[in-house]
Amino acid sequence: MYNKQVEPPFKPVVKGPDDTSNIDKMFTNETPKETPGNEANMSPTALEANHFKGFTYAASANVKGIKKPDK
């Protein structure tokens, strides 16, 4: 998979990077809601759970120095 040699079982047809035609209308018709920007806006339950404490995200295209797995 890493070398992209495995053929996917389904390859959707897309018209471009912003094409949402393969996503159910139930999701694309939802009104977007903003995520709280800081802990002051979060409920006490959410603060206690803190499932994502220390979580960070960086798109792989933006991460430098990632080593390829050994073969």
N, C-alpha and C positions, 0 to 999 in steps of 0.2 A: 504494500500500500504506500509506503514511504516513497518509493520510486515511481508511483502512479502507473504500475503495470497491471493492476487489478481492474477489470472492467466493472463499473457499477451496474446493479440489476435494473436501475431505472435512471434515465438521464432526462430531466425535464427540459422542454423547449422554452427558452427565455429570449425576450426581445432586447434585453439590455440589463445593466446592473440595477435598475430601479423597477424592473418588471415584477409585479406582485400577482400575476394572473394564476399562479400555482398555489397561492395561499387562500384558504377558505375565507369567504366574505364575512363570516362571523368575527374574524379577527381584524380584517382590514376596515370594517365599518365601526369598530369600537372608537370611542372618543379617547384620545390619549390623555393620560393623567401624569402630572409631574411627580417625580420621586422627591421626597423631602431632601433639602439641601444640607441639612445639618441635624445633629442630635436634638436640638431644641424643638424641632418640629415632629419628632418621632414619639409614638405612644410608649408608655412605660413597659408594656408587654414586648414591644419590638426592641427596646433598649436592653431588656433582660435577656432576650433570646440571642441577640447579637451574632447571628449565624455567619455573618460575613466579616467579622473583625479581622483586620490585617489583610483582607483580600485586595489584590491589585490585578489589573488587567493591562496587558500590552499586546497589541496585534503583532503577530509573528514577523510581519514585514518591517516592524519598527524596532525589533529586538536584535541587538548586535551581539555577536559572540556565542550564539547558541551552537552547541556541538551536535553533529549528526550522530544518531545512534550507531553503535558498532554493529557490523554485519556478521 
